[in-house]
C-alpha cells in the first residue's frame, strides 16, 4: 500500500482501487488517509462517499472500517477524500509537539512518558518532580526562534522495508517519526503552553496553536 500522505500530505482527494475487502474492512492500493500512529490521531475521510469509521495498521497495511453495506468490491475504482481542515491542524500541532519535545529533551534531558496529538491540542507527558511551567519562558524563546527562521522541514525513510520515517530541520539530527508534516517551521506557527500535573513526579505540557486557521 502506497502511503501518499507521506509523499504529499497536502493532497485531499485520491483516485485509487480497492485491494481487499473483508466484511466492513477494506484496504486500498494507495491512500491519503492517515491512521493513528505515533500519537497522531487518524484522519477523517470517505471512500466513495462512505465515511471511514476507524482504521488500524497491521503488517504495514492500513485497514479502513466502513459502514455495513458499503457495497465496495476488490479491484473497484474508488475516490478517497479527507477532512482537510482537520488534517492541517493535526500536521501543525504534530510538528509543534515534536519540536517542543526535542527542545525539552535536548535542553533539560527530561524523559517522555506519553504523547497525543489531536485536532484542538497536543500533549506531552514527562517525568519531572517540579512545576514544568518554570521552563516555559525559555522553551518558548527557543521554539519561537525556530518558527521565525522558517526552516525547511525535510522528511524521508530511515528504513523503507519497515516503513520507518524521519523528519529533520537545520540544527537537529534526524528524528524518527511517521506522521504527516508541513513544509516549514514558519507554517507550524506560534503556540501557547499549559501545565497540567498528572501525578506525583509527572508533568504534562498541553500545546495549542495561537492561529488555528486553515490555509
C-alpha positions, 0 to 999 in steps of 0.5 A: 500500500502506497502511503501518499500522505507521506509523499504529499500530505497536502493532497485531499482527494485520491483516485485509487482501487480497492485491494481487499475487502473483508466484511466492513474492512477494506484496504486500498492500493494507495491512500491519503488517509492517515491512521493513528500512529505515533500519537497522531490521531487518524484522519477523517475521510470517505471512500466513495462517499462512505465515511471511514469509521476507524482504521488500524495498521497491521503488517504495514497495511492500513485497514479502513472500517466502513459502514455495513453495506458499503457495497465496495468490491476488490479491484473497484475504482474508488475516490478517497477524500479527507477532512482537510481542515482537520488534517492541517491542524493535526500536521501543525500541532504534530510538528509543534509537539515534536519540536517542543519535545526535542527542545525539552529533551535536548535542553533539560534531558527530561524523559517522555512518558506519553504523547497525543496529538489531536485536532484542538491540542497536543500533549506531552507527558514527562517525568519531572518532580517540579512545576514544568511551567518554570521552563516555559519562558525559555522553551518558548524563546527557543521554539519561537526562534525556530518558527521565525527562521522558517526552516525547511522541514525535510522528511524521508525513510530511515528504513523503507522495508519497515516503513520507518520515517524521519523528519529533520530541520537545520540544527537537529539530527534526524528524528524518527517519526511517521506522521504527516508534516508541513513544509516549514517551521514558519507554517507550524506557527506560534503556540501557547503552553499549559501545565497540567500535573498528572501525578506525583513526579509527572508533568504534562505540557498541553500545546495549542496553536495561537492561529488555528486557521486553515490555509 
